[in-house]
Amino acid sequence: MENRREDILHLNPPDLEEAAVDGFWQVLPLLGILQEIPMEGELLSYEAPSYDGMLVALYRPRT
């Protein structure tokens, strides 16, 4: 799996609206922080109880 998180910045806003993406705007501040502070991410959980998926992750500063 590649770590290409900056690709999210190139998504087309009309496509995001049509897809009813609700987590996009919450991810943008995280991307800004990750550009300034090196961090490690850990996937804690991914569930898809209905038509959408939910992800929980933990980020810690790299030591």
C-alpha positions as CSV (number, residue, x, y, z in Angstrom):
1,M,0.0,0.0,0.0
2,E,1.3,3.4,-0.9
3,N,1.2,6.4,1.4
4,R,-0.2,9.0,-1.1
5,R,-2.2,11.2,1.2
6,E,-1.5,14.4,-0.8
7,D,-3.6,12.9,-3.7
8,I,-6.7,13.8,-1.7
9,L,-6.0,17.5,-2.4
10,H,-6.5,16.9,-6.1
11,L,-10.0,15.4,-5.9
12,N,-12.7,17.3,-7.9
13,P,-15.1,19.2,-5.5
14,P,-18.2,18.5,-7.7
15,D,-17.3,14.8,-7.6
16,L,-17.0,14.9,-3.8
17,E,-20.4,16.6,-3.5
18,E,-22.1,14.1,-5.9
19,A,-20.6,11.2,-3.9
20,A,-21.9,12.8,-0.6
21,V,-18.4,12.4,1.0
22,D,-18.7,13.6,4.5
23,G,-15.2,12.9,5.8
24,F,-13.2,14.9,3.3
25,W,-13.3,18.2,5.0
26,Q,-12.3,16.7,8.4
27,V,-9.2,15.2,6.8
28,L,-7.9,18.5,5.4
29,P,-6.6,19.8,8.8
30,L,-4.9,16.5,9.5
31,L,-3.1,16.8,6.1
32,G,-1.9,20.2,7.2
33,I,-0.6,19.0,10.5
34,L,1.1,16.0,8.9
35,Q,3.1,18.4,6.6
36,E,4.5,20.2,9.6
37,I,4.9,17.4,12.2
38,P,6.2,13.9,11.2
39,M,3.7,11.4,12.6
40,E,3.0,7.7,12.5
41,G,-0.6,6.6,11.8
42,E,-2.1,3.4,13.2
43,L,-5.4,2.0,11.9
44,L,-7.5,1.1,14.9
45,S,-10.7,0.0,13.2
46,Y,-12.5,0.0,9.9
47,E,-16.1,-1.0,9.8
48,A,-18.8,-0.8,7.1
49,P,-22.1,-1.4,9.0
50,S,-24.2,0.1,6.2
51,Y,-23.5,1.7,2.9
52,D,-20.6,3.7,4.2
53,G,-17.4,2.9,6.0
54,M,-16.1,4.3,9.2
55,L,-12.4,4.5,10.1
56,V,-10.7,5.2,13.4
57,A,-7.0,5.9,13.4
58,L,-4.5,7.1,15.9
59,Y,-1.6,9.5,15.0
60,R,1.4,10.0,17.2
61,P,4.5,12.2,16.7
62,R,7.4,10.1,15.4
63,T,10.2,9.6,18.0
